[in-house]
Amino acid sequence: MLLGIVSDIHCNAAALTEAIEQMRDEVDDIIVAGDAVLQYRFSTEVVETIRREARGYVLGNHKLALLASGGPALSRSGVSRPAVDFMAAAPLRFETRIGRKKLVMVHACPFPPFNQYLYPGSPLLDKCADIEADFLVLGHTHVAMSTRTGRTLVVNPGGLGERGDPDHPGLVSYGVLDTVTEEFRVHRFRDPALPPPPR
């Protein structure tokens, strides 16, 4: 099975649409590792796209802050109440079985404190072997990663909404996980929200 993975969209509807179009003929399912929106801005378009396209979806720190504030971002014109309700009902942790393999997805970190940033090379990654999963999907850092700890393959697709990877300026990314071969490929493209490059 080929699983498309996106994260940290942060209201960038154009990047999400582009990623889905690139994946459409390649993957069997799509999952979203959190932060579809920003803590101060909601995107009905992004959330409705996730609702329509994704098999699994978890809350991220920006969404939690937005929902906790109940602020003006949720009452602006164009904000769909069903989309807000869909986002609010999303879990913090998503688990599924793919054949005989178990996949766990959280936004930031699977153990307390749950908001830690697990970058490539972080010593905290060793603890991920304790979660008893074949695949652990993370977001939060905006930096793509694939590393094995014990039996667990830990993957992060990077970000679609904020270009946080210093090694790839101006690019956003998503990932494709082959659950049979356990290969994880990162796909990068120029952020369509950026102005066009000068000629």
Residue frames as a rotation matrix with the C-alpha (Angstrom) as fourth column:
MET 1
0.575 0.818 0.000 0.00
0.818 -0.575 0.000 0.00
0.000 0.000 -1.000 0.00
LEU 2
-0.562 -0.691 0.454 1.20
0.675 -0.701 -0.230 3.51
0.477 0.177 0.861 -0.81
LEU 3
0.389 0.660 -0.643 0.21
0.916 -0.355 0.189 6.08
-0.104 -0.662 -0.742 1.79
GLY 4
-0.085 -0.349 0.933 0.42
0.444 -0.852 -0.278 9.82
0.892 0.391 0.227 1.09
ILE 5
0.203 0.062 -0.977 1.33
0.974 -0.117 0.195 11.87
-0.102 -0.991 -0.084 4.16
VAL 6
-0.076 -0.188 0.979 0.99
0.336 -0.930 -0.152 15.63
0.939 0.317 0.134 4.57
SER 7
0.159 0.103 -0.982 1.39
0.986 -0.076 0.152 17.91
-0.059 -0.992 -0.113 7.57
ASP 8
-0.227 -0.328 -0.917 1.58
0.532 -0.831 0.165 21.52
-0.816 -0.450 0.363 8.72
ILE 9
-0.097 0.322 0.942 -0.52
0.976 -0.156 0.153 22.98
0.196 0.934 -0.299 5.93
HIS 10
-0.488 -0.150 -0.860 -1.14
0.598 -0.775 -0.205 26.18
-0.636 -0.614 0.468 7.91
CYS 11
0.310 0.819 -0.483 -3.96
0.104 -0.534 -0.839 27.41
-0.945 0.210 -0.251 5.65
ASN 12
-0.507 -0.548 -0.665 -1.91
-0.620 -0.305 0.723 27.00
-0.599 0.779 -0.185 2.45
ALA 13
0.414 0.816 0.403 -4.77
-0.231 0.522 -0.821 25.65
-0.880 0.247 0.404 0.31
ALA 14
0.674 -0.185 -0.715 -2.79
-0.737 -0.103 -0.668 25.98
0.050 0.977 -0.206 -2.92
ALA 15
-0.433 -0.900 -0.036 0.04
-0.885 0.433 -0.172 23.79
0.171 -0.043 -0.984 -1.64
LEU 16
-0.400 0.364 0.841 -2.38
-0.355 0.784 -0.509 21.17
-0.845 -0.502 -0.184 -0.31
THR 17
0.694 0.705 -0.147 -4.20
-0.367 0.170 -0.915 21.06
-0.619 0.689 0.377 -3.64
GLU 18
0.341 -0.661 -0.668 -0.92
-0.894 -0.008 -0.448 20.71
0.291 0.750 -0.594 -5.53
ALA 19
-0.644 -0.604 0.470 0.28
-0.737 0.654 -0.170 17.90
-0.204 -0.456 -0.866 -3.25
ILE 20
-0.020 0.725 0.688 -2.98
-0.226 0.667 -0.710 15.99
-0.974 -0.170 0.151 -3.64
GLU 21
0.795 0.290 -0.533 -2.89
-0.553 -0.016 -0.833 16.39
-0.250 0.957 0.148 -7.42
GLN 22
-0.092 -0.918 -0.387 0.67
-0.944 0.203 -0.259 15.05
0.316 0.341 -0.885 -7.49
MET 23
-0.754 -0.225 0.617 -0.32
-0.529 0.765 -0.367 12.08
-0.390 -0.603 -0.696 -5.32
ARG 24
0.079 0.997 0.000 -3.68
-0.885 0.070 -0.460 11.31
-0.458 0.036 0.888 -6.89
ASP 25
0.681 0.195 -0.706 -2.56
-0.616 0.675 -0.407 8.57
0.397 0.712 0.579 -9.29
GLU 26
-0.272 -0.909 -0.316 0.15
-0.457 0.411 -0.789 7.21
0.847 -0.070 -0.527 -6.97
VAL 27
-0.908 -0.191 0.372 -1.25
-0.410 0.228 -0.883 6.66
0.084 -0.955 -0.286 -3.48
ASP 28
-0.538 0.728 -0.424 -4.05
0.514 0.683 0.519 4.52
0.668 0.061 -0.742 -2.07
ASP 29
0.586 0.680 -0.441 -4.85
0.772 -0.302 0.560 6.76
0.248 -0.668 -0.701 0.90
ILE 30
-0.201 -0.591 0.781 -3.84
0.117 -0.806 -0.580 10.09
0.973 -0.025 0.232 2.44
ILE 31
0.433 0.286 -0.855 -3.31
0.884 0.048 0.465 10.96
0.174 -0.957 -0.232 6.10
VAL 32
0.302 -0.217 0.928 -2.69
0.051 -0.969 -0.243 14.36
0.952 0.121 -0.282 7.69
ALA 33
-0.068 -0.484 -0.872 -0.34
0.881 0.380 -0.280 14.80
0.467 -0.788 0.401 10.68
GLY 34
0.216 0.323 -0.921 -1.86
0.896 -0.442 0.055 17.98
-0.389 -0.837 -0.385 12.06
ASP 35
-0.275 -0.255 -0.927 -1.87
0.235 -0.953 0.192 21.76
-0.932 -0.165 0.322 11.85
ALA 36
-0.102 0.383 0.918 -4.15
0.994 0.074 0.080 22.28
-0.037 0.921 -0.388 8.88
VAL 37
0.685 0.440 0.580 -4.75
0.446 -0.884 0.144 25.85
0.576 0.160 -0.802 10.05
LEU 38
-0.488 -0.805 0.337 -3.02
0.217 -0.486 -0.847 28.59
0.846 -0.340 0.412 12.03
GLN 39
-0.540 0.267 -0.798 -3.71
0.841 0.142 -0.522 29.53
-0.026 -0.953 -0.301 15.62
TYR 40
-0.526 0.339 -0.780 -5.07
0.048 -0.904 -0.425 32.89
-0.849 -0.261 0.459 14.43
ARG 41
-0.340 0.404 -0.849 -6.61
-0.913 -0.359 0.194 31.92
-0.227 0.841 0.491 11.07
PHE 42
-0.105 0.427 0.898 -9.00
-0.009 0.903 -0.430 29.23
-0.994 -0.053 -0.091 9.85
SER 43
-0.685 -0.078 -0.725 -9.29
-0.711 -0.149 0.687 27.90
-0.161 0.986 0.047 6.30
THR 44
0.291 0.865 0.409 -12.57
-0.566 0.500 -0.655 26.25
-0.771 -0.041 0.635 5.35
GLU 45
0.621 -0.071 -0.780 -11.04
-0.744 0.258 -0.616 25.25
0.245 0.964 0.107 2.01
VAL 46
-0.456 -0.875 -0.166 -8.16
-0.731 0.474 -0.492 23.37
0.509 -0.103 -0.855 3.64
VAL 47
-0.645 0.221 0.732 -10.31
-0.551 0.529 -0.645 21.62
-0.530 -0.819 -0.220 6.24
GLU 48
0.492 0.871 -0.016 -12.97
-0.609 0.331 -0.721 20.62
-0.622 0.364 0.693 3.69
THR 49
0.300 -0.480 -0.824 -10.25
-0.799 0.346 -0.492 19.23
0.522 0.806 -0.279 1.43
ILE 50
-0.778 -0.588 0.223 -8.94
-0.601 0.591 -0.538 17.11
0.185 -0.552 -0.813 4.30
ARG 51
-0.241 0.792 0.561 -12.46
-0.592 0.338 -0.731 16.01
-0.769 -0.508 0.388 5.16
ARG 52
0.694 0.550 -0.464 -12.98
-0.673 0.268 -0.690 14.88
-0.255 0.791 0.556 1.57
GLU 53
0.477 -0.591 -0.650 -9.56
-0.605 0.315 -0.731 13.37
0.637 0.743 -0.207 0.82
ALA 54
-0.447 -0.854 0.267 -7.96
-0.757 0.201 -0.622 12.04
0.477 -0.480 -0.736 4.01
ARG 55
0.123 0.388 -0.914 -8.35
0.153 0.902 0.403 8.69
0.981 -0.189 0.052 5.72
GLY 56
0.356 -0.071 -0.932 -6.84
0.928 0.148 0.343 9.93
0.114 -0.986 0.118 8.99
TYR 57
0.079 -0.206 0.975 -6.24
0.130 -0.968 -0.215 13.32
0.988 0.144 -0.050 10.58
VAL 58
0.070 -0.090 -0.993 -4.94
0.986 0.160 0.055 14.53
0.154 -0.983 0.100 13.96
LEU 59
0.964 0.253 0.085 -5.03
0.223 -0.937 0.268 17.83
0.147 -0.239 -0.960 15.80
GLY 60
-0.047 -0.996 0.080 -1.88
0.760 -0.088 -0.644 19.93
0.648 0.031 0.761 16.01
ASN 61
-0.456 -0.221 -0.862 -0.76
0.839 -0.430 -0.334 22.66
-0.297 -0.875 0.382 18.37
HIS 62
-0.993 0.120 0.016 -2.06
-0.105 -0.921 0.376 25.50
0.059 0.372 0.926 16.14
LYS 63
-0.326 0.932 -0.156 -5.50
0.009 0.169 0.986 23.94
0.945 0.320 -0.063 15.92
LEU 64
-0.058 0.273 -0.960 -5.62
0.933 0.358 0.046 23.36
0.356 -0.893 -0.275 19.65
ALA 65
-0.777 -0.288 -0.560 -4.73
0.498 -0.825 -0.266 27.01
-0.386 -0.485 0.785 20.30
LEU 66
-0.868 0.489 0.085 -7.33
-0.262 -0.597 0.759 28.21
0.422 0.636 0.646 17.79
LEU 67
-0.094 0.880 -0.465 -10.08
0.309 0.470 0.827 26.05
0.946 -0.066 -0.317 19.27
ALA 68
-0.236 -0.057 -0.970 -9.16
0.968 0.068 -0.240 26.98
0.080 -0.996 0.039 22.84
SER 69
-0.948 -0.195 -0.252 -9.28
0.225 -0.970 -0.095 30.69
-0.225 -0.147 0.963 22.09
GLY 70
-0.062 0.971 0.230 -12.67
0.928 0.141 -0.345 30.55
-0.368 0.192 -0.910 20.38
GLY 71
-0.464 -0.317 -0.827 -11.52
0.251 -0.943 0.221 33.84
-0.850 -0.105 0.517 18.94
PRO 72
0.202 0.591 -0.781 -12.63
-0.508 -0.618 -0.600 35.98
-0.837 0.518 0.176 16.03
ALA 73
-0.710 -0.528 -0.466 -10.89
-0.666 0.288 0.688 33.69
-0.229 0.799 -0.556 13.51
LEU 74
-0.894 0.386 0.229 -13.72
0.396 0.918 0.000 31.18
-0.210 0.091 -0.973 13.92
SER 75
0.034 0.969 -0.246 -16.49
0.607 -0.216 -0.765 33.73
-0.794 -0.123 -0.595 13.46
ARG 76
-0.583 -0.316 -0.749 -15.21
-0.332 -0.748 0.575 35.46
-0.742 0.584 0.331 10.33
SER 77
0.475 0.735 -0.484 -17.16
-0.718 0.005 -0.696 35.47
-0.509 0.678 0.530 7.10
GLY 78
0.286 -0.311 -0.906 -16.60
-0.800 0.444 -0.405 32.33
0.528 0.841 -0.122 5.07
VAL 79
-0.792 -0.527 0.309 -15.83
-0.607 0.622 -0.495 30.07
0.069 -0.580 -0.812 8.02
SER 80
-0.054 0.769 -0.637 -17.92
-0.441 0.554 0.706 26.92
0.896 0.319 0.309 7.73
ARG 81
0.142 0.187 0.972 -19.36
-0.988 0.083 0.129 25.63
-0.057 -0.979 0.197 11.02
PRO 82
0.979 0.197 0.053 -19.35
-0.194 0.979 -0.059 22.00
-0.063 0.047 0.997 9.79
ALA 83
0.435 -0.892 -0.123 -15.67
0.117 0.191 -0.975 22.38
0.893 0.410 0.188 8.92
VAL 84
-0.212 -0.465 0.859 -14.91
-0.787 -0.439 -0.433 23.78
0.579 -0.768 -0.273 12.38
ASP 85
0.526 0.498 0.690 -16.86
-0.815 0.528 0.240 20.93
-0.244 -0.688 0.683 13.99
PHE 86
0.918 -0.254 -0.304 -14.99
0.058 0.845 -0.532 18.38
0.393 0.471 0.790 11.87
MET 87
0.000 -0.982 0.191 -11.66
-0.157 -0.189 -0.969 19.83
0.988 -0.030 -0.154 12.97
ALA 88
-0.094 0.004 0.996 -12.71
-0.953 -0.289 -0.089 19.99
0.287 -0.957 0.031 16.61
ALA 89
0.790 0.498 0.357 -13.68
-0.581 0.795 0.176 16.30
-0.197 -0.346 0.917 16.55
ALA 90
0.483 -0.674 -0.559 -10.28
-0.288 0.480 -0.828 15.16
0.827 0.562 0.038 15.28
PRO 91
0.924 -0.164 -0.345 -8.23
0.379 0.514 0.770 13.04
0.051 -0.842 0.537 17.69
LEU 92
0.599 -0.801 0.003 -4.78
-0.734 -0.548 0.402 13.79
-0.320 -0.243 -0.916 19.07
ARG 93
-0.566 -0.750 0.342 -3.63
-0.567 0.655 0.499 10.30
-0.598 0.088 -0.796 18.10
PHE 94
0.503 0.659 -0.559 -4.61
-0.862 0.335 -0.382 8.17
-0.065 0.674 0.736 15.12
GLU 95
-0.520 -0.624 0.583 -3.94
-0.535 0.770 0.347 4.43
-0.666 -0.131 -0.735 14.99
THR 96
0.605 0.683 -0.410 -4.67
-0.772 0.376 -0.513 1.98
-0.196 0.627 0.754 12.21
ARG 97
-0.030 -0.576 0.817 -3.57
-0.035 0.818 0.575 -1.41
-0.999 -0.011 -0.045 10.97
ILE 98
0.372 0.020 -0.928 -2.34
-0.917 -0.147 -0.370 -1.86
-0.144 0.989 -0.036 7.42
GLY 99
0.229 -0.221 -0.948 -2.23
-0.279 0.918 -0.282 -5.57
0.933 0.329 0.148 6.85
ARG 100
0.520 -0.116 -0.846 -0.25
0.713 0.604 0.356 -6.94
0.470 -0.789 0.397 9.79
LYS 101
-0.561 -0.826 0.045 1.49
0.704 -0.505 -0.500 -3.62
0.436 -0.249 0.865 10.46
LYS 102
0.407 0.667 -0.624 0.48
0.895 -0.427 0.129 -0.95
-0.180 -0.611 -0.771 12.92
LEU 103
-0.396 -0.447 0.803 0.67
0.572 -0.803 -0.165 2.78
0.719 0.394 0.573 12.15
VAL 104
0.251 0.384 -0.888 0.48
0.900 -0.431 0.067 5.48
-0.357 -0.816 -0.454 14.82
MET 105
-0.246 -0.295 0.923 0.23
0.645 -0.761 -0.071 9.18
0.723 0.578 0.378 13.94
VAL 106
0.397 0.288 -0.872 0.55
0.805 -0.565 0.180 12.17
-0.441 -0.773 -0.456 16.26
HIS 107
0.956 -0.016 0.293 1.38
0.157 -0.815 -0.557 15.76
0.247 0.579 -0.777 15.47
ALA 108
0.529 -0.766 0.366 4.48
-0.751 -0.623 -0.219 16.37
0.396 -0.159 -0.905 17.58
CYS 109
-0.628 -0.775 0.069 5.59
-0.659 0.483 -0.577 13.69
0.413 -0.408 -0.814 20.02
PRO 110
0.035 0.729 -0.683 4.01
-0.137 0.681 0.720 10.39
0.990 0.068 0.124 21.15
PHE 111
0.083 -0.053 -0.995 5.07
0.905 0.421 0.053 10.74
0.417 -0.905 0.083 24.79
PRO 112
0.921 0.368 -0.130 4.88
0.386 -0.809 0.443 13.56
0.057 -0.458 -0.887 27.37
PRO 113
-0.153 0.711 -0.686 5.32
-0.060 -0.700 -0.712 16.43
-0.986 -0.068 0.150 27.03
PHE 114
0.206 0.366 0.908 3.48
0.696 0.598 -0.399 15.92
-0.688 0.713 -0.132 23.77
ASN 115
0.968 0.209 -0.142 4.57
0.070 -0.761 -0.645 19.22
-0.242 0.614 -0.751 22.15
GLN 116
0.162 -0.985 -0.059 8.28
-0.073 -0.072 0.995 18.39
-0.984 -0.157 -0.084 21.82
TYR 117
0.660 -0.070 -0.748 10.01
-0.742 -0.210 -0.636 18.85
-0.113 0.975 -0.191 18.46
LEU 118
0.421 -0.510 0.750 11.59
0.119 0.851 0.511 15.61
-0.899 -0.126 0.419 17.23
TYR 119
0.568 -0.338 -0.750 14.11
-0.795 -0.462 -0.394 16.70
-0.213 0.820 -0.531 14.63
PRO 120
0.790 -0.408 -0.458 16.41
0.055 0.791 -0.610 14.30
0.611 0.457 0.647 12.74
GLY 121
-0.215 -0.966 -0.143 19.15
0.170 0.107 -0.980 13.22
0.962 -0.235 0.141 15.13
SER 122
0.103 0.307 0.946 17.20
-0.832 -0.494 0.251 14.07
0.545 -0.813 0.204 18.28
PRO 123
-0.882 -0.467 -0.062 18.13
-0.347 0.733 -0.585 11.71
0.318 -0.494 -0.809 21.13
LEU 124
-0.400 0.819 0.411 14.43
-0.664 0.050 -0.746 11.59
-0.632 -0.571 0.524 22.02
LEU 125
0.100 0.439 -0.893 13.80
-0.946 0.321 0.052 9.56
0.310 0.839 0.447 18.86
ASP 126
-0.785 -0.462 -0.412 15.18
-0.325 0.874 -0.360 6.48
0.527 -0.149 -0.837 20.62
LYS 127
-0.778 0.535 0.331 12.15
-0.281 0.175 -0.944 6.50
-0.562 -0.827 0.014 22.92
CYS 128
-0.057 0.796 -0.603 9.86
-0.987 -0.135 -0.085 6.11
-0.148 0.590 0.793 19.92
ALA 129
-0.631 -0.228 -0.742 10.82
-0.414 0.907 0.074 2.42
0.656 0.354 -0.667 19.84
ASP 130
-0.977 0.208 0.056 8.65
0.039 0.427 -0.903 1.98
-0.212 -0.880 -0.425 22.95
ILE 131
-0.418 0.887 -0.197 5.34
-0.798 -0.463 -0.387 2.83
-0.434 -0.005 0.901 21.28
GLU 132
-0.524 0.168 0.835 4.99
0.157 0.983 -0.099 -0.65
-0.837 0.079 -0.541 19.71
ALA 133
0.692 0.668 -0.273 4.26
-0.171 -0.215 -0.961 0.39
-0.701 0.712 -0.035 16.15
ASP 134
0.216 -0.587 0.781 5.76
0.884 0.457 0.099 -0.41
-0.415 0.669 0.617 12.78
PHE 135
-0.329 -0.247 0.911 5.28
0.683 -0.729 0.049 3.17
0.652 0.638 0.409 11.58
LEU 136
0.058 0.311 -0.949 5.18
0.803 -0.579 -0.140 6.40
-0.593 -0.754 -0.283 13.57
VAL 137
-0.050 0.025 0.998 4.08
0.812 -0.581 0.055 9.49
0.581 0.814 0.009 11.63
LEU 138
-0.065 -0.076 -0.995 4.99
0.775 -0.631 -0.003 12.94
-0.628 -0.772 0.100 12.99
GLY 139
0.498 0.095 0.862 4.69
0.643 -0.708 -0.293 16.55
0.582 0.700 -0.413 11.88
HIS 140
0.850 0.087 -0.519 5.38
0.481 -0.528 0.700 19.79
-0.214 -0.845 -0.491 13.80
THR 141
0.079 -0.935 -0.346 9.00
0.458 -0.274 0.845 20.44
-0.885 -0.226 0.407 12.78
HIS 142
0.819 0.271 -0.505 8.36
-0.336 -0.487 -0.806 21.24
-0.464 0.830 -0.308 9.07
VAL 143
-0.166 -0.926 -0.338 11.51
-0.971 0.094 0.219 19.19
-0.171 0.364 -0.915 8.37
ALA 144
0.685 0.435 -0.584 11.17
-0.596 0.796 -0.106 15.89
0.419 0.421 0.804 6.50
MET 145
-0.311 -0.758 0.574 12.66
-0.940 0.335 -0.067 12.84
-0.141 -0.560 -0.816 8.15
SER 146
0.751 0.438 -0.495 12.83
-0.439 0.890 0.122 9.06
0.494 0.125 0.860 7.94
THR 147
-0.397 -0.887 0.238 14.68
-0.787 0.195 -0.585 7.13
0.472 -0.420 -0.775 10.64
ARG 148
0.357 0.486 -0.798 14.38
-0.021 0.858 0.513 3.73
0.934 -0.166 0.316 12.23
THR 149
-0.435 -0.421 0.796 14.42
-0.842 -0.122 -0.525 3.19
0.319 -0.899 -0.302 15.98
GLY 150
-0.487 0.237 0.840 14.00
-0.332 0.840 -0.430 -0.42
-0.808 -0.489 -0.330 17.02
ARG 151
-0.513 0.372 0.773 11.26
0.739 0.651 0.177 -1.93
-0.437 0.662 -0.609 14.84
THR 152
0.453 0.825 -0.337 9.62
0.598 -0.562 -0.572 1.47
-0.661 0.057 -0.748 14.33
LEU 153
-0.465 -0.468 0.752 10.11
0.861 -0.436 0.261 3.56
0.205 0.769 0.606 11.20
VAL 154
0.088 0.422 -0.902 9.62
0.587 -0.754 -0.295 7.21
-0.804 -0.504 -0.314 12.21
VAL 155
-0.455 -0.193 0.869 8.65
0.873 -0.287 0.393 9.50
0.174 0.938 0.300 9.34
ASN 156
0.016 0.429 -0.903 7.84
0.346 -0.850 -0.397 13.18
-0.938 -0.306 -0.162 8.96
PRO 157
0.329 0.162 0.930 6.71
0.934 0.091 -0.346 14.58
-0.141 0.983 -0.121 5.58
GLY 158
-0.850 -0.525 0.052 7.90
0.527 -0.846 0.077 18.13
0.004 0.093 0.996 6.32
GLY 159
-0.301 0.739 -0.603 5.47
0.321 -0.517 -0.794 21.01
-0.898 -0.432 -0.081 5.88
LEU 160
-0.184 0.344 0.921 3.13
0.978 -0.034 0.208 22.27
0.102 0.938 -0.330 3.18
GLY 161
0.711 0.681 0.173 2.39
0.653 -0.731 0.195 25.62
0.259 -0.026 -0.965 4.77
GLU 162
0.860 -0.507 -0.056 5.56
-0.425 -0.773 0.471 27.02
-0.282 -0.382 -0.880 6.25
ARG 163
0.708 -0.654 -0.267 8.90
0.018 0.394 -0.919 26.60
0.706 0.646 0.291 4.57
GLY 164
0.848 -0.261 0.462 10.82
-0.522 -0.260 0.812 25.63
-0.092 -0.930 -0.357 7.70
ASP 165
0.721 -0.623 0.304 13.51
0.564 0.782 0.265 23.39
-0.402 -0.020 0.915 6.25
PRO 166
0.515 -0.551 -0.657 16.68
-0.376 -0.834 0.404 25.50
-0.770 0.039 -0.637 5.92
ASP 167
-0.501 -0.749 0.434 18.17
0.050 0.476 0.878 22.99
-0.864 0.462 -0.201 3.46
HIS 168
-0.553 0.401 0.731 15.30
0.833 0.271 0.482 23.52
-0.005 0.875 -0.483 1.02
PRO 169
-0.642 0.289 -0.710 14.35
0.088 -0.892 -0.444 27.23
-0.762 -0.348 0.547 0.98
GLY 170
-0.516 0.529 -0.674 11.16
-0.813 -0.550 0.191 28.09
-0.270 0.646 0.714 -0.88
LEU 171
-0.579 0.271 -0.769 10.07
-0.333 0.783 0.526 24.46
0.744 0.561 -0.363 -1.09
VAL 172
0.042 0.627 0.778 7.22
-0.973 0.202 -0.110 22.65
-0.226 -0.752 0.619 0.63
SER 173
-0.744 -0.451 -0.493 6.95
-0.558 0.825 0.087 18.88
0.368 0.340 -0.865 0.91
TYR 174
0.503 0.773 0.386 4.87
-0.860 0.493 0.135 15.78
-0.086 -0.400 0.912 1.43
GLY 175
-0.593 -0.749 0.295 5.79
-0.727 0.655 0.204 12.11
-0.346 -0.094 -0.934 1.81
VAL 176
0.448 0.655 -0.609 4.80
-0.783 0.616 0.088 8.75
0.432 0.437 0.789 0.35
LEU 177
-0.330 -0.480 0.813 5.20
-0.832 0.555 -0.010 5.64
-0.446 -0.679 -0.583 2.50
ASP 178
-0.030 0.236 -0.971 5.29
-0.612 0.764 0.205 2.18
0.791 0.600 0.121 0.93
THR 179
0.314 0.225 0.922 3.95
-0.944 0.181 0.277 0.06
-0.104 -0.957 0.269 3.76
VAL 180
0.999 -0.015 -0.043 5.22
0.007 0.983 -0.183 -3.16
0.045 0.182 0.982 2.15
THR 181
0.359 -0.933 0.039 8.84
0.571 0.186 -0.799 -2.22
0.738 0.309 0.600 1.41
GLU 182
0.621 -0.007 -0.784 8.88
0.711 -0.415 0.567 0.42
-0.329 -0.910 -0.252 4.22
GLU 183
-0.550 -0.711 0.439 10.45
0.828 -0.534 0.173 2.94
0.111 0.458 0.882 1.85
PHE 184
0.452 0.632 -0.630 9.60
0.659 -0.712 -0.243 6.59
-0.602 -0.305 -0.738 2.55
ARG 185
-0.392 -0.538 0.746 10.04
0.902 -0.383 0.198 9.14
0.180 0.751 0.635 -0.22
VAL 186
-0.044 0.295 -0.955 9.87
0.452 -0.846 -0.282 12.90
-0.891 -0.444 -0.096 0.25
HIS 187
-0.037 0.125 0.992 8.50
0.974 -0.216 0.063 15.00
0.222 0.969 -0.114 -2.61
ARG 188
-0.256 -0.130 -0.958 9.33
0.499 -0.866 -0.016 18.71
-0.828 -0.482 0.286 -2.69
PHE 189
-0.025 0.238 0.971 7.95
0.946 -0.309 0.100 21.48
0.324 0.921 -0.217 -4.88
ARG 190
-0.890 -0.322 0.322 7.98
0.256 -0.939 -0.230 25.24
0.377 -0.123 0.918 -4.98
ASP 191
-0.526 0.714 -0.462 5.40
0.575 -0.102 -0.812 26.78
-0.627 -0.692 -0.357 -2.67
PRO 192
-0.334 0.439 0.834 2.61
0.851 -0.240 0.467 28.03
0.406 0.866 -0.293 -4.98
ALA 193
0.687 0.584 -0.433 1.78
0.720 -0.630 0.293 30.70
-0.102 -0.513 -0.852 -2.38
LEU 194
-0.158 -0.819 -0.551 5.08
0.492 -0.549 0.675 32.43
-0.856 -0.165 0.490 -3.17
PRO 195
0.590 0.279 -0.757 5.17
-0.443 -0.672 -0.593 35.16
-0.674 0.686 -0.273 -5.82
PRO 196
0.931 -0.232 0.282 6.54
0.365 0.625 -0.690 33.93
-0.016 0.745 0.667 -9.14
PRO 197
0.137 -0.959 -0.247 10.33
0.676 -0.092 0.731 34.14
-0.724 -0.267 0.636 -9.51
PRO 198
0.378 -0.042 -0.925 11.71
-0.420 -0.898 -0.131 37.11
-0.825 0.438 -0.357 -11.46
ARG 199
0.886 -0.036 0.463 12.48
0.403 0.554 -0.728 36.49
-0.230 0.832 0.505 -15.11
